[in-house]
């Protein structure tokens, strides 16, 4: 065994090698994973309509997997299915990258559509 001497000459307990599995576990609370998921939704959507409610998420964590349910609002008209798929993909990637958890499910619930003013939407063909 190796003893370590501190800066003042005091002797500390001996260094021992402890296997990683025996050191303990890291637990990430559901609400923390939910905040990460909500931030990922904001990243995927970009700027929100002025009167939109910020996206939020609920998460159920079981062992090393997280099932995510996100609630959001979108502009209309837009490709709703395409935007929801982009949100699903981005949320799964970010939660996996930041927590190390598997994300087998990301359910997206569109709570409200915000009508984009006609002037902002191109009507017909433009020459």
C-alpha positions in Angstrom: 0.0 0.0 0.0 1.1 3.5 -0.8 0.7 6.2 1.8 0.3 9.8 0.7 1.9 12.7 2.6 0.0 16.0 2.5 1.5 19.4 2.2 1.9 19.8 6.0 3.5 16.4 6.4 0.3 14.7 7.6 -0.2 11.2 6.4 -3.5 10.4 4.6 -5.1 7.1 4.2 -3.6 4.7 1.7 -4.5 4.9 -2.0 -6.5 1.9 -3.2 -7.8 1.0 -6.6 -11.6 0.7 -6.6 -13.3 -0.6 -9.6 -15.6 1.9 -11.4 -18.7 -0.3 -10.8 -18.1 -0.3 -7.1 -17.7 3.5 -6.7 -21.4 4.3 -7.0 -23.8 5.5 -9.6 -24.8 8.8 -11.1 -28.5 9.5 -11.1 -29.9 12.2 -13.3 -33.3 13.4 -12.2 -36.3 13.3 -14.5 -36.8 17.0 -14.3 -33.2 17.6 -15.4 -33.6 15.4 -18.5 -36.9 17.2 -19.2 -35.1 20.6 -19.2 -32.5 19.2 -21.6 -35.3 17.9 -23.9 -37.1 21.3 -23.8 -33.9 23.1 -24.7 -33.3 20.7 -27.5 -36.9 21.5 -28.8 -36.1 25.2 -28.8 -32.8 24.5 -30.7 -34.6 22.4 -33.3 -37.5 24.9 -33.8 -35.5 28.1 -33.9 -37.3 31.4 -33.3 -40.9 31.0 -31.9 -43.9 33.1 -32.9 -44.2 36.2 -30.7 -47.2 34.9 -28.8 -46.1 31.3 -28.5 -45.7 29.5 -25.2 -42.2 28.1 -24.7 -41.9 24.3 -25.4 -41.9 22.0 -22.4 -41.2 18.3 -21.9 -42.1 15.5 -19.5 -39.8 12.5 -19.1 -39.9 9.1 -17.6 -36.5 7.7 -16.8 -36.1 3.9 -16.2 -32.6 2.7 -15.7 -30.5 4.0 -18.6 -33.4 5.0 -20.9 -35.6 8.0 -21.1 -39.0 8.3 -22.7 -39.7 11.9 -23.7 -43.0 13.7 -24.4 -42.7 17.2 -25.7 -45.4 19.9 -26.1 -44.8 22.7 -28.6 -46.5 25.3 -30.8 -45.8 25.8 -34.5 -46.3 28.4 -37.2 -49.0 27.6 -39.8 -48.7 27.0 -42.7 -45.6 24.9 -42.4 -44.5 21.3 -42.9 -45.8 20.1 -39.5 -44.8 16.4 -40.0 -41.3 17.4 -41.1 -40.8 19.8 -38.2 -42.0 17.2 -35.7 -39.6 14.6 -37.2 -36.7 17.1 -36.9 -37.7 17.8 -33.3 -37.8 14.1 -32.5 -34.4 13.5 -34.0 -32.7 16.5 -32.3 -34.2 15.8 -28.9 -33.1 12.1 -29.0 -29.6 13.1 -30.1 -29.1 15.8 -27.5 -30.5 13.8 -24.6 -28.4 10.8 -25.5 -25.3 13.0 -25.9 -25.7 15.0 -22.7 -27.0 12.2 -20.4 -25.7 9.0 -21.9 -29.2 7.6 -21.8 -30.9 5.7 -24.6 -34.0 7.5 -25.9 -36.3 4.9 -27.5 -39.3 7.3 -27.7 -39.9 11.0 -28.3 -43.6 11.8 -28.6 -44.4 15.3 -30.0 -47.7 17.0 -29.2 -48.5 20.1 -31.1 -50.6 22.2 -28.7 -51.3 25.2 -31.0 -50.7 26.5 -34.5 -49.9 30.2 -35.1 -51.2 31.6 -38.3 -48.5 33.4 -40.2 -49.7 36.7 -41.7 -50.5 36.5 -45.4 -47.7 39.0 -46.3 -45.1 36.7 -44.8 -46.2 33.7 -46.9 -45.5 33.6 -50.6 -48.7 33.1 -52.5 -48.5 31.4 -55.8 -45.6 31.7 -58.2 -43.2 34.6 -58.3 -41.6 35.8 -61.5 
